[in-house]
Each structure stands twice: as structure tokens, then as C-alpha cells.
Amino acid sequence: MSTITIEDSLGITFCNRQQVAIERGEGCYVWDDAGNRYIDFTAGWGVTCLGHSHSCITDAIYKQALKIIQNPNSGFTYSPARARLLQVLKNVLPGSLHKIYFVNSGAEANDAALKLARKITGKTKVIATGGSFHGRTFNTLSVSGGKENTNRYLPSMPENCFVRFGDYDELASVLDVNTAAVIVEPIQGEGGVRIPDLNYLSRVDQLCKQRGVLLIIDEIQTGFCRTGKFFASQHSLVEIRPDFMTMGKGIAGGFPFAAFAVSAPVDALLNRGDHGGTYCGNPLGCAVAAAVVGFLIENRVAEKVAASGAVLLAELQQLQRKYPSLILAVRGRGLLCALELSSDKVVQTLTQTCLEKGLLVTPTRNRIVRLIPYLLIERAEMAAGLGILDAALSSVVQSV
Ligand SMILES: Cc1ncc(COP(=O)(O)O)c(C=O)c1O
């Protein structure tokens, strides 16, 4: 029986699967179980920032696994690997962030931030933005997308509300004395690479400070050089001073790992037992994350991403001029880019055609195809991927 047959019959599926079984990867490429090669413009949903099987990651896994994978009593004991990661991360975090805690996934980082914000303020209302994505736990779901999404799992934190992303005035109008926190992405990733004005986040930050509301910045998709700065909130014209910042995905280049950092005033209000978990801050994840973050710093990857992102965006704009009936808009910052297409059907057809021609892209809600290559992409690899995209668009334009 084939991989696909076994998975379809024995595994639970919550999504439409692409008909490809990925066997291995290297750099920008992956191979299926029949030996066919594909260019990966998904970076595993923005995770494999150094590409597939980078020696920096495989060496860190191997060396740490030979030493220890999980500490006795987990977080009750200290870990040199954890201490190293804390030091490396502290060098790149925005100045207001004082202490860091390691968790296993982006959703868990946001879930913890939301839970702790409610606890320390004694309030229950959280304001989120329409089209957001913060995870699939019950708590994070209640601040993701919009009411049509949260109403699928009732009752879902009934006081939480959504405002238009990028609309400062609407946010100011609903932020009241019952509000515990505002949670926002610097750029909405799953929402379709939606980029707000450069002064939006700083105005939200100032408003939260004025009204005593906590600000949670979700850098899970945008952090770790993805947008051409170490964190996307650093594109703001005025420095942001969040109370919580959540991180995941690129932090460990593919190893499941995430984190949240808090300001000193928030840290002062946290107590023993407020959060924890069996694998939180496990030495293996910490060693991999320290290697990845160290690599990003030493190799000035953010600057390289800013340059290659500008090339990618210009090339995509060129494709928009070539296929105006299919591509309605092009958006991007750094190597987080999106095409807004004419319909969801076109998204499906284009994604499938790209796959058949050897390119993996990410279809997203609302007529979007995201292009999220690994951060070290070389010009020739980008040109090869864009050549396939061009050919796929050409055959889609003839078929619709
Ligand atoms: C901005 C943002 N927050 C949170 C999450 C959830 O992260 P995870 O899938 O690791 O739980 C995602 C995942 O796509 C995301 O893009």
C-alpha cells in the first residue's frame, strides 16, 4: 500500500491533502517518495528558515541528543542548553522584554500569554483583529479569524471581540475598562500577508499604555528574520514596548519549539505554577534553537532577507503585470509574500499546477497563495521557482 493510501485510511485528516508524499529535503528542495524533486516555497509554513536538513540544525540535534534530551524533572532542574538559548535570545529581543519562557508550539505560547494576561489583570476581554491567526487551542481560537470562526466552538470566550486589522480608531472605540489585552500580529500571515501602516503598531502600543491594557505581539510567523528585520514589529517607526511577545516557527528551524517573553512589570506579577509543561524548555529544543538563532545573528540573515525579499517582490509585481486577470494584488515584506488571485478556484488550480511542475506553494484563505521560501534562498533558486510559477500561471490563464 502507498503512503497516501495508508494515511488516508488510518490517519485523521482535517484538511484537503496535496497528493504528494515527501520523503526528504535539502536546502530549497524536497523529494517525494518516487524520487521527484520540488522547489519548496513554503518553508514548512514558514518554519524551515535555514532550509531543509541544514547542518547547523542536524549537528545541534545530534550533539545534544548524545548528551541529554529531557532533563530529570524537566523544568524543575537547570539546563546549560536552556541557559545558552536565553543568553542568545536576550541579545535580539526588543528592549522592553525582560524574561523568556520556552514552550512547544505557537498556539501554546499565545495560549499562555492570553491566560496570564487574564490572570494578572483580573479581566477577561481580549481584543483581536479580523483575519488574525493565533492558533487552534480553545483560547487562541477565540482570538483567531473572527466571530464566524469562534462561533464553531461555543461558548468561546464571549467577551472577546474583533476589530479591523490596521484600523486604529475602531480599536480605540472598543478598548474599555474590562479589557485585559490586545493581541495582534505585526503582519497578518495566515490572513494573507496583510501589512498595516508603519505607525499602526506604535499607536496601538501607546493606546494600550495609556489605558492600562496589556499588549501581546504575536511574532510567531513574522519573527526570526522572516520580514527582513529580526522581528517584524521592528519595522515600526517608533519602538514598540510589548508586554508579551510570542515566538515560534523559525525559532528552531523545524524542530517543534516556541517561546514567549514578558516585560519586567508582567514578570513581577507571575507566580509559581502559573504555567508549565512536560517538554517546556527541553534541552534538545533549546540546543537547536540556540544554534538557529546564533546562525541568524552571525550571518546577518535579516539584511540578506531584506535584499532577496525586494527582488522577490519586484519579480512578483512583474508577474502581476503579465497576468492581470489572475493576480489582483501582490504583497510582501522580506520573504513573506502573497499573491491575491481572482478566485479560490484559481488558487486551487494554480497550487496543483505548481505541484505538477515541481514547485510547492501555500494556498491560504481568501484567494491567497503565499510564497515563503527559506531565508537563505539563492538567486538561481528563486529564479527557478519563479520560472515554474510563471509557467503555471500561463497554463492556468489558458484554462479559466
Ligand atoms: C501568527 C501565528 N500565530 C500562531 C500560530 C500557531 O502556531 P502553531 O501552529 O505552532 O501552534 C501561527 C501558525 O501558523 C501563526 O501564523
The ligand as a Tripos MOL2 file, in Angstrom:
@<TRIPOS>MOLECULE
LIG
   16    16     1     0     0
SMALL
NO_CHARGES

@<TRIPOS>ATOM
      1 C1          0.8280   34.3140   13.7010 C.3       1 LIG1
      2 C2          0.6560   32.9040   14.1790 C.ar      1 LIG1
      3 N1          0.3970   32.6770   15.4800 N.ar      1 LIG1
      4 C3          0.2460   31.4330   15.9640 C.ar      1 LIG1
      5 C4          0.3280   30.3460   15.1420 C.ar      1 LIG1
      6 C5          0.1460   28.9620   15.7030 C.3       1 LIG1
      7 O1          1.3780   28.3260   15.7710 O.3       1 LIG1
      8 P1          1.4510   26.7150   15.8920 P.3       1 LIG1
      9 O2          0.8980   26.1850   14.6090 O.co2     1 LIG1
     10 O3          2.9090   26.4320   16.0980 O.co2     1 LIG1
     11 O4          0.6200   26.3410   17.0630 O.co2     1 LIG1
     12 C6          0.5880   30.5240   13.7740 C.ar      1 LIG1
     13 C7          0.6660   29.3900   12.8570 C.2       1 LIG1
     14 O5          0.5700   29.4860   11.6610 O.2       1 LIG1
     15 C8          0.7510   31.8410   13.2700 C.ar      1 LIG1
     16 O6          0.9960   32.0810   11.9870 O.3       1 LIG1
@<TRIPOS>BOND
     1     1     2 1
     2     2     3 ar
     3     2    15 ar
     4     3     4 ar
     5     4     5 ar
     6     5     6 1
     7     5    12 ar
     8     6     7 1
     9     7     8 1
    10     8     9 2
    11     8    10 1
    12     8    11 1
    13    12    13 1
    14    12    15 ar
    15    13    14 2
    16    15    16 1
@<TRIPOS>SUBSTRUCTURE
     1 LIG1         1 GROUP 0 **** ****
